Amino acid sequence: MGAVAWSPVVDGLRLGGAADGGTVTFTLHNAGPAELTVLSHVDVGEIHLDWFSVLLDDSRVLRFTGDRDESAVERARLEPGGSLKHAADLRHWAGRPVNGGASLPAGPLVLRCRYVVDAEAAATFGGVWSGSLTTPQFG
C-alpha cells in the first residue's frame, strides 16, 4: 500500500486514503481525546460503503453502494487513537450501475477520498459523528 494521505481533523476524526494498484484503503482515525461512534458500512451480504466515495482526477465520483432490499447499518466505536479500515476495488466498483458501469482509465489513478455523514444520517442513526472529510490528492 502506498503512503496514506490524511484529511484535516474535524471534530476529532480524520480520514486517510491510500492506493495499491486498483485498490483504495479508507482509514477513519480518532485523533481526538474522546471516544467517537462512526458509521462504518452497510452489510447486504457484501459490504457497501455508503458514506465513502472516491473523487477521480477526471472529476468522476465513485460510490460504493448498490440496490438492496434488506440491510444492516454497522457502526463502530473508536477509542482515542483507534482506527477503522475498509478496502475497495476501484475497477470493480467503477463497473457497477451506481457508477455508470464505465471502466476506469488505464494507468495510475489520481484520486481523493471522501467520508460524509450528513445531518439527516446522523439524526437517523443517532449519536454518530457527522461532518465531511476529504483527503488531499494522491496516487
Buried (B, 14 or more C-beta within 10 A) or exposed (E): EEEBBBBEBBEBBBBBBBBEEBBBBBBBBBBBEEEBBBBBBBBBEEBBBBBBBBBBEEEBEBBBBBEEEEBEBEBBEBEEEBBBEBBBEBEEBBBBEBBEEEEBEEEEBEBBBBBBBEEEBBEEBEEBBBBEBBBEEBB
